Amino acid sequence: MFREILQGIVDEADGISAVLMGYDGLPVDQVERAFEGVDLNLLAVEYANVLKEVKSAVSLLNTGDLEEMAIRTARFNVIIRALTNEYFVTLTMVREGNFGKGRYLLLREAPRLREALR
């Protein structure tokens, strides 16, 4: 079930990868297209570490639950959508990709991913 949802997100967004991951840094499932020059697994694990720190800061500041985070680099856009207190999903796209569409797809598919996690 996860793979089908993640594949749909990658295909519709023309993304490079989508990963359903726990805050512990362990992927539940992932879909990726062949892309040279970057280790997409390492990228997801490292961003999980960053996300844990941001989640902790958001909690400390009492500003509400973390919903979404975006990381833009010279080569990539990474959109991260929190699903539960334990899981999140990432979408990695090339910099020229449709960022808004990627955000929309993660938001649209978040309820299906949450339901599949139960």
C-alpha positions as CSV (number, residue, x, y, z in Angstrom):
1,M,0.0,0.0,0.0
2,F,2.7,2.5,1.0
3,R,4.7,1.9,-2.2
4,E,1.7,2.5,-4.4
5,I,1.0,5.9,-2.7
6,L,4.6,6.9,-2.8
7,Q,4.9,5.9,-6.4
8,G,1.9,8.1,-7.3
9,I,3.4,11.1,-5.5
10,V,6.8,10.7,-7.3
11,D,5.1,10.2,-10.7
12,E,2.7,13.1,-10.4
13,A,5.3,15.5,-9.0
14,D,8.0,14.3,-11.4
15,G,10.0,13.8,-8.3
16,I,13.2,11.9,-7.7
17,S,12.1,10.0,-4.5
18,A,9.5,9.7,-1.8
19,V,10.2,8.1,1.5
20,L,7.9,7.2,4.4
21,M,10.2,7.3,7.4
22,G,10.1,7.2,11.2
23,Y,11.7,9.9,13.3
24,D,14.2,7.2,14.3
25,G,15.7,7.5,10.8
26,L,14.5,4.1,9.6
27,P,12.6,4.0,6.3
28,V,9.2,2.2,6.2
29,D,9.1,2.3,2.5
30,Q,10.5,4.3,-0.4
31,V,10.3,4.9,-4.1
32,E,13.1,6.4,-6.1
33,R,14.1,7.0,-9.7
34,A,17.6,6.5,-10.9
35,F,19.5,9.7,-10.2
36,E,23.3,10.0,-10.3
37,G,25.4,12.0,-7.9
38,V,23.4,11.8,-4.7
39,D,22.7,9.0,-2.1
40,L,19.0,9.4,-1.6
41,N,18.9,7.0,1.3
42,L,21.6,9.0,3.2
43,L,19.8,12.3,2.3
44,A,16.6,11.0,3.9
45,V,18.3,9.8,7.0
46,E,20.2,13.0,7.5
47,Y,17.0,15.1,7.0
48,A,15.3,12.9,9.6
49,N,17.9,14.0,12.1
50,V,17.3,17.7,11.2
51,L,13.6,17.1,11.4
52,K,13.9,15.7,15.0
53,E,15.7,18.8,16.1
54,V,13.1,21.1,14.5
55,K,10.2,19.1,16.0
56,S,11.8,19.4,19.4
57,A,12.2,23.2,19.0
58,V,8.6,23.5,17.9
59,S,7.5,21.6,20.9
60,L,9.6,23.6,23.3
61,L,8.3,26.9,21.9
62,N,4.7,25.6,22.2
63,T,3.8,26.8,18.7
64,G,1.7,23.7,17.7
65,D,2.6,20.5,16.0
66,L,5.1,20.5,13.1
67,E,3.2,20.0,9.9
68,E,5.6,20.7,7.0
69,M,9.1,21.7,6.4
70,A,11.0,22.5,3.1
71,I,14.6,22.4,2.4
72,R,15.8,24.1,-0.8
73,T,19.4,23.7,-2.1
74,A,21.0,24.6,-5.3
75,R,20.1,21.2,-6.7
76,F,17.0,20.0,-4.9
77,N,13.8,20.8,-3.2
78,V,12.9,18.5,-0.3
79,I,9.4,18.7,1.1
80,I,8.7,17.0,4.4
81,R,5.2,16.4,5.7
82,A,4.6,15.2,9.2
83,L,2.1,12.3,9.4
84,T,2.0,11.3,13.1
85,N,4.2,11.7,16.1
86,E,6.3,8.8,14.8
87,Y,6.3,9.1,11.0
88,F,6.8,11.6,8.2
89,V,7.0,11.5,4.4
90,T,9.6,13.3,2.2
91,L,9.5,14.2,-1.4
92,T,12.7,15.1,-3.2
93,M,12.5,16.9,-6.5
94,V,15.0,18.6,-8.8
95,R,15.3,22.4,-8.1
96,E,13.3,23.2,-11.3
97,G,10.4,20.9,-10.2
98,N,6.9,22.2,-9.4
99,F,7.3,22.9,-5.7
100,G,3.7,23.8,-5.2
101,K,2.5,20.6,-6.8
102,G,4.8,18.6,-4.6
103,R,3.4,20.3,-1.5
104,Y,-0.2,19.7,-2.7
105,L,0.4,16.0,-3.4
106,L,2.0,15.3,0.0
107,L,-1.0,17.1,1.7
108,R,-3.5,15.2,-0.4
109,E,-1.9,11.8,0.2
110,A,-1.2,12.4,4.0
111,P,-4.6,10.9,5.1
112,R,-4.1,7.8,3.0
113,L,-0.6,7.3,4.4
114,R,-1.9,7.8,8.0
115,E,-4.6,5.3,7.4
116,A,-2.1,2.8,6.0
117,L,0.1,3.2,9.1
118,R,-2.7,1.9,11.4
